[in-house]
Amino acid sequence: MNEKLKEELLHLIREDEATREVLASTGELFHGYHPAMEKVHLRNADKLKKLIEDNKGFPTIDQVGEDACVAALRIVLHAISLPDFMRAQEQVLVDLAKQNKVPKSYVAILVDRIRFYEGRKQIYATNADWDENGILRITEVEDPEQLNQRRHQMGLTPLESLVVTPQDGEYHPPDPAKRHQEFLEWTRKTGWRSLT
């Protein structure tokens, strides 16, 4: 067990959680991608890149334990301003998941998140977005008939309803159409989607 690497990964994710908690408490977290949150995500991704390089590979459960491995996976999932970094980790992590060296459920989320930001259909239905009525729904999924089978293979529970939440809860965009347009602009600016 690499205790030094384990502690470093856990420290990085604690910083992420602390920043998120502060922004959530003020309501700032729910109005676009907050610069303070993005700064933490970018810094953590840079540090993780270096740790992967020094470790000669992604930190696996057998190297750092499940909690720290999950912390590393969450850092990848949060690096949404770095599409090339997330894409580079995808195949590595899919291969490691097949060997049970990283938790499969987080890899399913990564595969879907990349597809979601690229504007493609999901495989495992792990990402949701606000529709035109302000309801949070799972976005389009490939081959919905086999969805629960794929989810089961990745350690995810069956998804019986594609509606995630009714129109209540802690946040709903006041103008869903405007929010969607801002999201599309962000995907083009960061390189998830082409400018055409």
Buried (B, 14 or more C-beta within 10 A) or exposed (E): EBEEBBEBBBEBBEEBEEBBEBBBEEEBBEEBBBEEBBEBBBBBBBBBBEBBEEBEEBBBBEBBBEEBBBBBBBBBBBBBBBBEBBBBBBEBBBEBBEEEBBBBBBBBBBBBBBBBBEEEBBBBBBBBBBEEEBBBBBBBBBEEEEBBEBBEEBEBEEBEEBEBEEEEEEEBBEEBEEBBEBBEEBBEEBBBBEEE
